[in-house]
Amino acid sequence: MATLKDIAKKTKVSQSTVSRVLNRDSSLSVSDETRERIFKAASELGYKTVGQRYGDDAFSNKRIGIAQMFELKELLEDIYYLIMKNILEEECFSKQINTVTLFRNGDRKFIKNDDEKLDGIIAIGRFTPEEIEGFKEYTNNIVFIDSSPDEQKYYSIVPNYHLAVRLAINEFIEKGHKDIAFMGSCYTFGDTKAITLDPRFYYYRNSMSDKKLFNKNFVIDCEMNSKSGYDKMKEFIKNSENMPSAIFIASDSIAPGALKALQEENISVPDDISIITFNNTSLSEFANPPLTSIEVYMRENAKAGLLSLDQIWNGENHCKKIVISCELIDRHSVKQL
């Protein structure tokens, strides 16, 4: 049987780090890349923690594929999906579920590197109808996280965007802010990867319009990455006659670039401008200053995905769409006016 020493040797990290990662020690600070490497090695070597050896084996020996909307370069720009995959793999490991990464070949078709069957697929993100049909070559047991392409055919897990935006807007207004900007992509991939109005922008615009506060000049349309956040924030500051007092940033991935642009223009957060981000990853937690953010509970998404697969395996064929609640995590980046 594989040991911690075997995993440490394969991953080139210490045995203590391997042990703490596999036992999900929340106090351990380790990169997502290292965490993923450890779980992958443990799975490949067939390692089981003490809890797994004596725990519930309802999921044991199942084998699922994990498909990602983004390629590696895009994942590094928007770490939300990378973190979601890592968390899903952790949950699978804890339940003794074997995972296989599905990746696109030169024809953009999802493939895997072996001929063994899959008991299910969890697809993270948005996928075209053709990609979804391609999944069925491996299994009909498909669950989607962060999209809902067909509520009559597939189980899906999605964040509560409406609640998320409402929490952010209400926090700003309760602190006296009325000039509230939106920063993010106004149009993003929809549930079947067709370009559509982004739900965060949709609910922002509707909420602000209902309150007679919407200002089209306070919409900073940018890609969901740090570089675009930096470029568009610099452009916005240069061209704006009046700056907003607050900004809702639609993804943590934008925040580092936006903050850098603000700092270069000597605009202080929260003294000069208040910020709330969406996703609550380490990018908001360890920003300078730390940013108030909307927590979307990625681990609950992963658990719901596995619960959905379990229901499918047990013959529950009536599809369900699970909407995961969210919460505002206050890090004092919103100033009281």
C-alpha positions in Angstrom: 0.0 0.0 0.0 1.2 3.5 -0.9 2.6 5.6 2.0 3.0 9.4 2.7 6.7 8.9 2.0 5.8 7.6 -1.6 3.7 10.7 -2.2 6.3 13.1 -0.8 8.9 11.5 -3.1 6.7 11.8 -6.1 5.6 15.4 -5.5 8.9 16.6 -4.0 7.3 18.1 -0.9 7.6 17.1 2.8 5.7 14.2 4.3 4.1 16.6 6.9 2.8 18.8 4.1 1.4 15.8 2.3 -0.3 14.6 5.4 -1.8 18.0 6.2 -3.1 18.5 2.6 -4.6 15.1 2.4 -6.3 15.6 5.8 -7.5 19.0 4.6 -5.8 21.1 7.3 -7.4 24.5 6.7 -4.5 26.3 8.6 -1.9 25.1 6.1 -0.8 27.7 3.5 0.1 25.9 0.3 -0.3 26.8 -3.4 -3.2 25.5 -5.4 -0.7 23.9 -7.8 1.0 22.0 -5.0 -2.3 20.9 -3.5 -3.5 19.6 -6.9 -0.2 17.7 -7.4 -0.5 16.0 -4.0 -4.1 14.9 -4.6 -3.2 13.7 -8.1 -0.2 11.6 -6.8 -2.3 10.1 -4.0 -5.0 9.1 -6.4 -2.5 7.6 -8.9 -0.7 5.7 -6.1 -3.9 4.4 -4.5 -3.2 6.0 -1.2 -6.0 6.1 1.4 -6.2 8.2 4.6 -7.2 6.5 7.9 -10.6 8.0 7.6 -11.0 6.6 4.1 -10.0 3.1 5.2 -12.7 2.9 7.8 -15.3 5.3 6.3 -18.4 5.0 4.2 -17.6 3.2 0.9 -20.8 4.2 -0.9 -18.7 6.1 -3.5 -15.6 3.9 -3.5 -14.3 2.5 -6.8 -16.4 5.0 -8.8 -14.5 6.7 -11.6 -15.5 10.2 -12.9 -14.2 12.5 -15.5 -13.7 16.2 -14.8 -14.0 18.6 -17.7 -13.0 22.3 -17.6 -14.4 25.1 -19.8 -11.0 26.8 -19.9 -7.6 25.8 -21.1 -4.6 26.0 -18.8 -3.6 29.6 -19.8 -7.2 30.8 -19.2 -7.3 29.0 -15.9 -4.2 30.8 -14.7 -5.9 34.1 -15.5 -9.2 33.2 -13.8 -8.3 31.1 -10.8 -11.9 30.5 -9.8 -12.2 27.5 -12.1 -8.8 26.1 -11.1 -9.7 26.3 -7.4 -13.1 24.7 -8.1 -11.4 21.8 -9.8 -8.9 21.4 -7.0 -11.7 21.4 -4.4 -13.7 18.9 -6.4 -10.7 16.6 -6.6 -10.2 16.9 -2.8 -13.9 15.9 -2.2 -13.5 13.0 -4.6 -10.4 11.8 -2.9 -12.1 11.9 0.5 -14.8 9.7 -0.8 -12.5 7.3 -2.6 -13.7 8.4 -6.0 -11.1 8.1 -8.8 -10.9 11.2 -11.1 -9.7 11.5 -14.7 -9.1 14.8 -16.3 -10.8 15.3 -19.7 -8.9 17.5 -22.1 -9.4 18.9 -25.5 -7.5 17.4 -28.5 -6.6 19.3 -31.7 -10.2 19.0 -32.9 -11.5 20.6 -29.7 -13.1 17.3 -28.6 -12.8 16.2 -25.0 -10.8 13.0 -24.6 -9.1 11.0 -21.9 -5.8 9.2 -21.9 -7.1 5.6 -21.2 -9.9 3.3 -22.4 -11.5 2.6 -19.0 -15.1 3.5 -18.5 -16.4 6.5 -16.6 -19.2 6.3 -14.1 -20.0 10.0 -14.5 -18.7 13.4 -15.6 -18.7 16.7 -13.7 -18.3 19.6 -16.2 -17.1 22.9 -14.6 -18.2 26.0 -16.6 -20.0 26.4 -19.9 -19.9 24.1 -22.8 -21.2 24.0 -26.4 -24.0 21.6 -27.4 -21.4 19.7 -29.4 -19.1 19.4 -26.4 -22.0 18.1 -24.3 -22.9 15.5 -26.9 -19.2 14.5 -26.9 -19.5 13.8 -23.1 -22.2 11.2 -23.9 -19.7 9.0 -25.7 -18.3 8.2 -22.2 -21.4 8.3 -20.0 -24.9 9.8 -19.8 -24.3 10.6 -16.1 -23.4 14.3 -16.4 -23.5 17.0 -13.8 -22.7 20.7 -14.5 -21.2 23.1 -12.0 -21.6 26.9 -12.8 -24.0 26.4 -15.7 -27.3 24.8 -16.4 -27.5 24.0 -20.1 -30.7 22.0 -20.0 -32.7 21.7 -16.8 -34.8 18.9 -18.2 -31.8 16.7 -19.0 -29.1 17.4 -16.6 -28.4 18.0 -12.9 -26.7 21.4 -12.4 -25.3 23.5 -9.6 -25.1 27.3 -9.9 -24.4 30.2 -7.7 -27.1 32.6 -6.6 -26.1 35.6 -8.7 -29.2 37.6 -7.8 -28.5 37.3 -4.1 -24.8 38.0 -4.6 -25.4 41.3 -6.4 -28.1 42.3 -4.0 -25.8 41.8 -1.0 -23.1 43.9 -2.6 -25.4 46.8 -3.7 -27.2 46.8 -0.3 -23.8 47.0 1.5 -22.8 50.0 -0.5 -26.1 51.8 -0.1 -26.3 51.1 3.7 -22.8 52.7 3.9 -24.2 55.8 2.1 -22.9 55.1 -1.5 -25.0 56.0 -4.5 -22.4 56.4 -7.3 -21.7 52.6 -7.7 -19.8 51.4 -10.7 -19.7 47.9 -12.2 -16.4 46.4 -13.4 -16.3 43.2 -15.4 -17.5 41.6 -18.6 -21.0 42.8 -19.6 -21.2 39.8 -21.9 -19.9 36.4 -21.1 -20.4 32.8 -22.1 -24.0 31.6 -21.4 -25.0 28.1 -20.3 -24.4 26.7 -23.8 -21.3 28.9 -24.4 -23.1 31.4 -26.6 -22.3 35.0 -25.7 -25.0 36.5 -23.6 -25.5 39.2 -21.0 -23.5 38.3 -17.8 -25.9 37.6 -14.9 -23.8 39.8 -12.5 -24.1 42.8 -14.9 -27.8 42.0 -15.5 -28.7 42.1 -11.8 -26.4 45.1 -11.2 -28.1 47.1 -13.9 -31.6 46.1 -12.8 -31.0 46.7 -9.2 -29.4 50.1 -9.8 -32.2 51.0 -12.3 -34.9 50.1 -9.8 -33.3 52.5 -7.3 -32.9 55.2 -10.0 -29.1 55.0 -9.6 -27.9 53.4 -12.8 -25.3 55.4 -14.7 -24.0 54.0 -17.9 -20.8 56.0 -17.5 -20.0 53.9 -14.4 -19.9 50.6 -16.4 -16.3 49.5 -16.8 -16.5 46.7 -19.4 -13.4 44.5 -19.2 -12.2 40.9 -19.5 -12.2 38.8 -16.4 -8.5 39.0 -15.8 -5.9 41.2 -14.1 -4.3 42.7 -17.1 -7.6 43.9 -18.6 -8.6 45.1 -15.1 -5.5 47.3 -15.0 -5.8 48.6 -18.5 -9.5 49.4 -18.3 -9.2 51.0 -14.9 -6.4 53.3 -16.1 -8.5 54.3 -19.1 -11.6 54.8 -16.9 -9.7 57.1 -14.5 -8.2 59.1 -17.3 -11.5 59.7 -19.1 -13.9 60.1 -16.2 -15.1 63.6 -15.2 -16.6 62.2 -12.0 -15.4 59.1 -10.2 -17.8 56.7 -8.5 -17.5 56.3 -4.7 -17.8 52.5 -5.0 -17.1 49.7 -7.4 -18.6 46.2 -7.6 -15.9 44.0 -9.3 -17.5 40.9 -10.9 -14.5 38.6 -10.4 -11.6 38.4 -8.0 -9.3 37.8 -11.0 -9.8 41.5 -12.1 -9.0 42.9 -8.6 -5.1 42.8 -8.7 -4.9 44.8 -11.9 -7.7 47.2 -10.8 -5.9 47.9 -7.5 -2.6 48.4 -9.1 -4.1 51.1 -11.4 -5.8 52.8 -8.5 -2.6 52.8 -6.5 -0.6 54.3 -9.4 -3.2 57.2 -9.5 -2.9 57.7 -5.7 -6.6 56.6 -5.2 -6.9 54.9 -1.9 -9.2 51.9 -1.0 -11.4 52.5 1.0 -10.7 56.1 1.7 -11.2 57.4 -1.8 -13.1 54.5 -3.4 -14.9 51.4 -1.9 -14.7 47.9 -3.4 -16.6 44.6 -3.2 -15.5 41.7 -5.3 -17.1 38.4 -6.4 -15.8 34.9 -5.6 -13.9 35.4 -2.4 -10.7 33.7 -3.4 -7.2 34.3 -2.0 -6.9 37.3 -4.5 -9.4 39.3 -2.4 -8.4 37.9 1.0 -4.7 38.7 0.6 -5.0 41.9 -1.5 -3.6 45.1 -0.2 -5.8 46.2 1.3 -8.0 43.0 1.8 -11.2 43.3 -0.1 -14.8 42.7 1.0 -16.0 39.9 -1.2 -19.0 37.7 -2.0 -18.4 34.1 -0.9 -19.9 31.6 -3.3 -19.0 28.5 -1.3 -17.1 26.5 -3.9 -16.8 23.4 -1.6 -20.6 23.3 -1.3 -20.8 23.4 -5.1 -18.4 20.4 -5.3 -20.3 18.5 -2.7 -23.6 19.1 -4.4 -22.1 17.9 -7.7 -21.1 14.6 -6.1 -24.5 14.3 -4.3 -26.1 14.8 -7.7 -24.0 12.0 -9.2 -24.9 9.7 -6.3 -28.6 10.4 -6.9 -28.2 9.5 -10.6 -26.3 6.3 -9.7 -29.2 5.4 -7.4 -31.8 5.8 -10.2 -33.0 9.4 -9.4 -33.6 10.5 -13.0 -35.7 13.6 -12.3 -33.1 16.3 -12.8 -32.5 19.0 -10.2 -31.0 22.5 -10.4 -29.3 23.3 -7.2 -28.8 27.0 -6.4 -26.0 27.6 -3.8 -26.5 30.6 -1.5 -23.7 33.1 -0.9 -22.6 35.5 1.8 -20.8 38.8 2.0 -17.4 38.5 3.8 -16.6 41.9 5.3 -12.9 43.0 5.1 -13.7 46.7 5.6 -13.0 47.8 2.1 -16.3 49.8 2.0 -16.2 53.2 3.7 -19.0 54.7 5.7 -19.9 58.0 4.0 
